[in-house]
Amino acid sequence: MNESFSPETSSLANQLSPVQVQQAMTLIERAQRIALLAHEHPDGDCLGAALGFAHILRQLGKVCVPACADPAPRAFSFLPGVETLQTTLGDEPFDLVIALDAGELSRYGALYEQHKTLLDQATIINIDHHVSSMGCGQVNIIEPVAASTTELIVLFQQQLGLPLTKDAAVCLLTGLITDTGSFQYPSTTARTMMVGAILVEAGASAETIVKPIFRTHPLAQMRFTAAAINNAQTTADGRLIWSFATDETLAATGATDDMDTNASGMLRDIEGVQVAAFFKNYGNPAITRVSLRSNEPYNVAAVCMRLGGGGHARAAGATIAMPMQEAMPLVIAEIEREMRETDQQSHKLLNS
């Protein structure tokens, strides 16, 4: 670890609850075989957290098994150790489970369904930063003000002075960059930037992360993006926009279902838009997934929590057990309701 960012000198060494950190570390010290779970439909934060923490814990002599119900999307193939990511926990026993970037076991999808008995009885450390997180562990390190779950892992590492290798730093910086949109989102704080500096000091390069995720895309993905824009509809004078994709969209563009990353964010960035929704329905016509993005002051986490999902105020999602043609008007009505209520509150504050 670079001396300039040692636990003794870094102001990041005392950011988390000392009691929770010590409780978690006691469980880690007692364990030899550890499963690290990334949530279903993985993004850069959950993958970076699972793989990055695994790199750290292996330095302590632990056997680490990172796992996710779904394979890592192609854009994350550069992550050190991504080849070790399993889609099942097999039949081997685990002394400890570390559940990352989601606070409910159901968010780990098929991995939880396949190993429900194991996970319901397991000793779990839960590390997450979503405001809707309920906590699923004996120790729950949940801090919604953190920009990413990987930020929390770096704070944990700094507080305990754990080893930080280059491979771990690359994985952890990936989570930080993806969840902050390359440090553009309001969740980016001075602490977030300090965490990024620590990871760069440890050998991570932002360019090697940003290029495959944000700048280099297959032609099929760009065709998918064009289709999503072509399908877009607006209301509320263009302040609310939504679009959708189905198996037919994938077939027509040659895209795969992991190429819809950030479709809702792309829609949100269109001029005049304040809230964006992206609906997708792949494989099972009875299940619709929706991803929401917003600009201040609109809280899309509130919308998704009413629909059985969750997330952050500016980025949230939900899975709805109904066909898309039924789910879309329901969700749009909920968003419109949230926007109206927020506008009314803002109007009252201005006139009070």
ZIHU-V319522 format. One line per field, one symbol per residue. ss: DSSP state (H for helix, E for strand, - for the rest). psi: psi as a letter, one per 30 degrees, with the letter a starting at -180 (. if undefined). burial: # if it has 24 or more other ideal C-beta (glycine too) atoms within 12 Angstrom, else .. Layout:
ss->???
psi->???
burial->???
//
This chain:
ss->--HHH-----HHHH---HHHHHHHHHHHHH--EEEEEE-----HHHHHHHHHHHHHHH----EEEEEE-----HHH-----HHH-E---------EEEEE----HHHH-HHHHH-HHHHHH--EEEEE----------EEEE------HHHHHHHHHHHH-----HHHHHHHHHHHHHHH---------HHHHHHHHHHHH----HHHHHHHHHH---HHHHHHHHHHHH--EEE----EEEEEEEHHHHHHH---HHHH--HHHHHH------EEEEEEE------EEEEEEE-----HHHHHHH---EE---EEEEEE---HHHHHHHHHHHHHHHHHHHHHHHHHHH--
psi->kkefhlfffkfffhfljeeeeeeeeeeeefkejkkjkkllikafeeeeeeeeeeeefffggkjkjkkkfklklefgffkkgfffklglfagklkfkkjkkgkgkfffgbfeeeeheeeefflkkkkklgkffkfkglfkjjjjffkfleeeeeeeeeeefhlkjleeeeeeeeeeeeefghhgflffkleeeeeeeeeeeeffkkeefeeefeffjkleeeeeeeeeeeefkllahhgfkklalkaeeeeeefgllfgggkgeeeeeffkkfkfkkkkkkjkejffkkkkkkkllkgkjfeeeeefggbablefjlllkkillefeeeeeeeeeeeeeeeeeeeeeeeefg.
burial->#...#.#..#.##.##...##.###.##..#.##########################.#.#.##########.##.#####.######....################.##..#..##..############.###.######.###############.######################.#.##..############.#.#.###.###..#...#..##.###.##.###..########..##..#.##############.#..##########.....########..#######################.#.#..##.###.###.##..#..........
//
